[in-house]
């Protein structure tokens, strides 16, 4: 997947600036990391949940509107995760539960896509360059607002990378995750997909950092 198209970047930046303007300030170090996902849903999922008043279990989601235009849809308020989260709280009600054991002081971005997808076939709602760029721009808005380092894999990472660290990557656990280990369908085996996770992670971090630099100049 080729990222960095100037036209898409301009559109993603405009959406990110609008989202950034909605973010309320928080005390320094309240939020220390940002995770990147796909939602395993059809296109329009976040947009439709927003319209119906249902919870969107991420801070912001890259999605498509009814005409097919790529957009950002705001989800849960970042402040709900800006703390150490007790174990007895209700996930995706009291806080955004996006990453196993990594939700305290963390925000999450996602893409409405990848319904019933597998590594060899991304299905009827595959990710594409525009959706990925908008997700990265949304992540950049959160990183810019809350002082999160977008270049460090410990503070800006994909769900696939977290799954590798915590042993629930594809094949390692019945409730596995492989979000954004690849950006295009692949016939590679699980070991190769796992090895590719940090490569894609860096590619996305580079895009988040590029957007963050521009947003912080505004």
N, C-alpha and C positions, 0 to 999 in steps of 0.2 A: 504494500500500500504506500503510495506516494503522498507524503504530507508536506505542508508548507505552501500550498497554492495561494498566491497573493489575494485573489478574490475571496476565497473562503476565509482566509485569515482576517481580512477586513470585516467581513460579516460577523465572524466569531468575536472579534474584539468589540464590535458595537454591542453585541448581546452581553458580553462580559462586563462592559462598562455600566450597562443598565442594571445588571445584577449586583455589581459591586456597590452601586449607589444605595441599594436596599439594605446592605449589611450594617448592623449596629456594632459600635465598638465594644470590646471586651478587655478586661485587664490583661497586661502582657503575660505571655506564656499560658494563657487559658487553653489555647488550642495549639498543639505542637506537631500534628501530622495530618496528612491528607491521603486517603486511599482512592483508587480508581477502579471502576467496575463496569460490567454490563448487567442489565437487569433481567436478562433471559425472558423477554416479553416481546409482544408485537410493537411496531412503530405506533406512536400515539398514546402509549400506556401512561406516561407521566402526565401528559396534557389532559387526558380524560380523567385521571384521578384528581387532578387539580380542579377541574371543572365540577366534579361531583362532591368535592370537599373531603375526599379520602386522604389518608396519610400517604405521603411519598417518602419511603424510608431511606432517603439520601438528602444531602443539603441542596444539590442542584443536579438536574438531569438534562442531557442533550437528547433532543427528541425531534419529531417532525410534526408540523401543524397539518391541518386538514387538506392543505394544498400541496403538501410535500416539502415545504420550506423547512430548513433546519432551524431550531429554536433552542433556547434554554428555558427550563421550567424549574422554578424555585421549589424546594421541598421543605424539610424540617429546619427550624431555626438553629443555626450553629450553637447558640448558647446552651441548648439542651445537652450537648456533649462536652461543654467547656468546664469539666470537673472530673473527679474520680467517681465513677459510676458504681453504686452498690449493687451486689448480686441480686437483690430482691426486687429491683426495679423492672418495669415491663418494657421489653424490647419493642422498638418502633412505636411506642406510645409515650413513655417517659424519656426516651433517648433514641437516637438513631443507631440501630444495631447492624452495622455493615460488615464488620470484620471480627471474627472470633477472637475474643480476649484482647482486642485492640481498639475498643470504642472510647474509652476514657480519653479526654482531651484530643479527640480526633474528629475530623470532618470527612465526608465521603461524597464523591461525584460518580455519576453513572451515565449510561446510555440506554435509552429505550430501544432494545434490539435483541437479537439472538434467541428468539423463541424456539425451543426444541432443537437448538443447534448442537453440533458436535464438532470436534476438530477437523473431521474430513468433509463436513457439509455444514455451512453456516445457516442453512435453512431459508425460510421465507422472509426473514427480517435481518439480513446480515448488517454488521457494522460497515460503514464506509468512511472515506476521508473526511467528509463534512461533519458527520456525527462525532468522529474522534477529535477533530479540531475544536469543535464547540465544547466537548467535554474538557479538553485541555485548557481552553480559555476560561471555562467556569472554575476549574481547579485553580487557575492563576489568580482569579479574583479573590478566592478564599485565602490563598497563600499571601497575596499582597496585603489584604486587610488585616490578617492575623499574624503576620511575621513568620510564616512557615517557610522553611528552606525548601525550595522546589528542586534543587539539584542533588539532594542527599537521598539515597534510597531508603534510609531509615525514617525519613520524614515525609517523603512523597513516593508512594509505591502502588503497584497494582495488586489486585486481589490474588492474582497468580503468585506474585512474589511472597505475599504473606502466607499463602497456602504452602509454598515451598519451605518457608522458615518453620512453620508450625505443623508440618507433616499431614496436610490434608489436600495436597495437590492431586490432580487427576490420577486415579489408580491407587492412591495411598489411603483413602478413606471413603466409606460409602457416601458421605455427604461432602464430596470433593468439590473443589473450585479450580478453574483454570482461566478465569477472566483475564483477557488481554495478555496471555502468554504468546499468542499469535494474533496478527491483524488480518490474515487471510487464511482460508481453509488449507489444511496441510495433511499429507499422508504420513508424516513423521511419527515415530513411535513415542511413547510417553516420556522416556528418558530424554529424547531430543527436545520435545516440547518443554519439559522442565528446565533444561539447560538454556532454552531460548527466552524464558521468562525475564531474566534480568536484562537481556539485550533489548527486548521490546520496552521494558520498564525504563531504560535509559533513553530510548527514542522518545517516549512520551514525556519524560521529565525535561528533556531538552525543549520540547514544545511548550510545556507549562512554564518553564523558566523564561523562554522568549516572550510569551504573552505577559508574564508577570513584570518583566523589565519595562515593557511598553505601558502597561497599566499604571505602574508606579511613577511614570513621568507625567501622567495626565494631571 
